[in-house]
Amino acid sequence: MQKIYIILTHTGTLLSKIIRKWTKDEFTHISIALDEDLNQMYSFGRLNAYNPFWGGFVKEGIYTGTFKRFKKTEAFIYSLDITQKQYIMIKNEIKKIEKHKEKYRFNILGLLAVGFHKKIQPDHSFYCAEFVKHILESANISIDLPIIVRPENFKNIKNYTVVYKGKLRKYNKEKKREYSIINNYKFKLT
């Protein structure tokens, strides 16, 4: 078995505040990562931390880009157990999109249409939730999400394990702290 990580976030940007007000959702962005440390998260979003309307395929990091600029980003992180074959399929699909990223566009119209319960998705375009849904479906992972998908809908996927909830910047620090506590506890038992 392999694990992938789904990262729901709310940055507090003007656009995310508008989306939150409109949808009443706790989280307004979603990314996917293939490693527990979230060294590389993949999504569709801002290509520039200062411009919400210039978007596309992005490789995100906890301390880079938009998340670097918005230090108070809230996160909900969970893992999904998948097969080795599904993991490879996900990795290959992400690589394919990354290799041809110049032909992919951020689906701003589709994002706006979500508020009106409409689906607009031109070819080779995604907003964040469409992208993550596409990646999971490309690996035949049963996710049962609505056609008009929002980041918040991913909380309804079955059989996930909550990894963390809190400030995104504190994720690795909290993970290391918990690991240290567990190891110290084991050490005291022996």
C-alpha positions as CSV (number, residue, x, y, z in Angstrom):
1,M,0.0,0.0,0.0
2,Q,1.0,3.6,-0.7
3,K,-0.3,6.8,0.8
4,I,-1.2,10.1,-0.9
5,Y,-2.1,13.3,0.9
6,I,-5.0,15.6,0.3
7,I,-4.5,19.1,1.6
8,L,-7.5,21.4,2.1
9,T,-6.5,25.0,2.7
10,H,-7.9,28.5,3.3
11,T,-5.3,31.2,2.8
12,G,-7.3,34.3,3.7
13,T,-6.7,35.9,0.3
14,L,-9.3,38.2,-1.0
15,L,-10.4,35.6,-3.6
16,S,-10.6,32.9,-0.9
17,K,-12.6,35.1,1.4
18,I,-15.1,35.8,-1.4
19,I,-15.3,32.0,-2.2
20,R,-15.8,31.2,1.5
21,K,-18.5,33.9,1.9
22,W,-20.3,32.7,-1.3
23,T,-20.1,28.9,-0.5
24,K,-20.0,29.0,3.3
25,D,-17.2,26.4,3.1
26,E,-14.4,26.1,5.7
27,F,-11.7,25.5,3.0
28,T,-11.4,27.1,-0.4
29,H,-8.4,25.4,-2.0
30,I,-7.2,21.8,-2.4
31,S,-3.9,20.2,-3.4
32,I,-2.5,16.7,-3.6
33,A,0.9,15.5,-2.4
34,L,2.7,12.2,-2.8
35,D,4.8,12.4,0.3
36,E,4.0,12.8,4.0
37,D,6.3,15.9,4.4
38,L,4.3,17.6,1.6
39,N,7.6,18.5,-0.1
40,Q,5.7,19.0,-3.3
41,M,2.0,19.7,-3.5
42,Y,0.2,19.9,-6.9
43,S,-2.8,21.9,-7.8
44,F,-4.3,24.5,-10.1
45,G,-4.0,27.9,-8.7
46,R,-2.1,31.2,-8.7
47,L,1.1,31.2,-10.8
48,N,2.1,34.4,-9.0
49,A,1.3,34.9,-5.3
50,Y,0.3,38.5,-6.0
51,N,-2.1,37.8,-8.9
52,P,-5.2,35.7,-8.3
53,F,-6.3,35.8,-11.9
54,W,-3.2,34.4,-13.6
55,G,-3.3,30.7,-12.8
56,G,-2.5,27.2,-14.0
57,F,-0.8,24.1,-12.9
58,V,1.2,24.8,-9.8
59,K,3.7,23.0,-7.6
60,E,3.2,24.4,-4.2
61,G,5.2,24.3,-1.0
62,I,4.4,25.1,2.6
63,Y,7.0,27.9,2.6
64,T,6.9,29.0,-1.0
65,G,4.5,30.9,-3.3
66,T,1.1,31.8,-2.0
67,F,1.6,29.8,1.2
68,K,4.8,31.8,1.9
69,R,2.9,35.0,1.5
70,F,-0.1,34.0,3.5
71,K,1.5,32.7,6.7
72,K,-1.8,32.1,8.5
73,T,-3.2,29.6,6.0
74,E,-5.4,27.1,7.7
75,A,-5.1,23.4,6.6
76,F,-6.9,20.1,6.9
77,I,-4.6,17.3,5.8
78,Y,-5.6,13.6,5.4
79,S,-4.1,10.6,3.8
80,L,-5.6,7.9,1.6
81,D,-4.3,4.4,1.3
82,I,-4.0,3.3,-2.3
83,T,-2.3,0.5,-4.2
84,Q,1.1,0.7,-5.8
85,K,-0.5,0.7,-9.2
86,Q,-2.8,3.6,-8.4
87,Y,0.2,5.5,-6.9
88,I,2.1,5.1,-10.2
89,M,-0.9,6.1,-12.2
90,I,-1.3,9.3,-10.2
91,K,2.4,10.1,-10.4
92,N,2.3,9.6,-14.2
93,E,-0.8,11.8,-14.7
94,I,0.7,14.6,-12.7
95,K,4.0,14.3,-14.7
96,K,2.0,14.4,-18.0
97,I,0.1,17.6,-17.0
98,E,3.3,19.1,-15.7
99,K,5.2,18.3,-18.9
100,H,2.5,20.0,-21.0
101,K,1.5,22.7,-18.4
102,E,1.7,25.4,-21.1
103,K,-1.5,24.0,-22.7
104,Y,-3.4,23.9,-19.5
105,R,-5.3,26.9,-18.1
106,F,-6.9,27.9,-14.8
107,N,-10.6,27.4,-15.1
108,I,-11.7,30.8,-13.7
109,L,-15.1,30.6,-15.4
110,G,-15.7,27.1,-14.0
111,L,-14.8,28.4,-10.5
112,L,-17.2,31.2,-10.8
113,A,-19.9,28.9,-12.2
114,V,-19.7,26.7,-9.1
115,G,-21.5,29.4,-7.1
116,F,-24.4,29.1,-9.6
117,H,-24.4,25.3,-9.5
118,K,-23.3,25.2,-13.1
119,K,-20.5,23.2,-14.8
120,I,-18.2,25.0,-17.2
121,Q,-15.0,23.2,-18.1
122,P,-13.2,24.0,-21.3
123,D,-10.7,21.4,-22.6
124,H,-7.3,21.4,-20.7
125,S,-8.6,23.6,-17.9
126,F,-9.1,23.0,-14.2
127,Y,-9.6,24.9,-11.0
128,C,-8.1,23.2,-7.9
129,A,-10.9,20.8,-7.0
130,E,-11.4,19.7,-10.6
131,F,-7.7,18.9,-10.9
132,V,-7.5,16.8,-7.7
133,K,-10.7,15.0,-8.7
134,H,-9.3,14.3,-12.2
135,I,-6.0,13.0,-10.7
136,L,-7.8,10.6,-8.4
137,E,-10.2,9.4,-11.1
138,S,-7.3,8.9,-13.5
139,A,-6.0,6.2,-11.1
140,N,-9.5,4.6,-10.8
141,I,-9.8,5.6,-7.1
142,S,-13.5,5.5,-6.1
143,I,-14.3,8.9,-4.7
144,D,-18.0,9.5,-5.4
145,L,-17.8,13.3,-5.7
146,P,-20.3,15.6,-7.4
147,I,-19.8,16.7,-10.9
148,I,-19.7,20.3,-9.7
149,V,-17.0,19.8,-7.2
150,R,-15.6,22.1,-4.4
151,P,-12.7,21.5,-2.1
152,E,-15.0,20.9,0.8
153,N,-16.6,18.0,-1.0
154,F,-13.4,16.0,-0.5
155,K,-14.2,15.7,3.2
156,N,-16.9,13.2,2.0
157,I,-14.4,10.7,0.6
158,K,-14.5,7.4,2.5
159,N,-11.7,5.7,4.3
160,Y,-9.3,8.6,4.8
161,T,-7.1,9.2,7.8
162,V,-6.9,12.7,9.3
163,V,-3.3,13.6,9.5
164,Y,-3.4,17.2,10.7
165,K,-5.7,20.2,11.2
166,G,-4.3,23.7,12.0
167,K,-1.9,26.3,10.5
168,L,-0.2,24.9,7.4
169,R,3.1,26.4,8.5
170,K,3.1,24.3,11.7
171,Y,2.4,21.0,10.0
172,N,5.9,19.6,9.9
173,K,6.8,21.0,13.3
174,E,3.7,19.3,14.8
175,K,4.5,16.1,13.0
176,K,8.1,16.1,14.3
177,R,6.8,17.0,17.9
178,E,4.4,14.0,17.8
179,Y,7.1,11.7,16.5
180,S,9.4,12.9,19.3
181,I,6.7,12.3,21.9
182,I,6.0,8.8,20.6
183,N,9.7,7.9,20.5
184,N,10.3,9.3,24.0
185,Y,7.3,7.3,25.3
186,K,8.6,4.1,23.6
187,F,12.1,4.8,25.1
188,K,10.7,5.1,28.6
189,L,8.7,1.8,28.2
190,T,11.8,-0.3,27.4
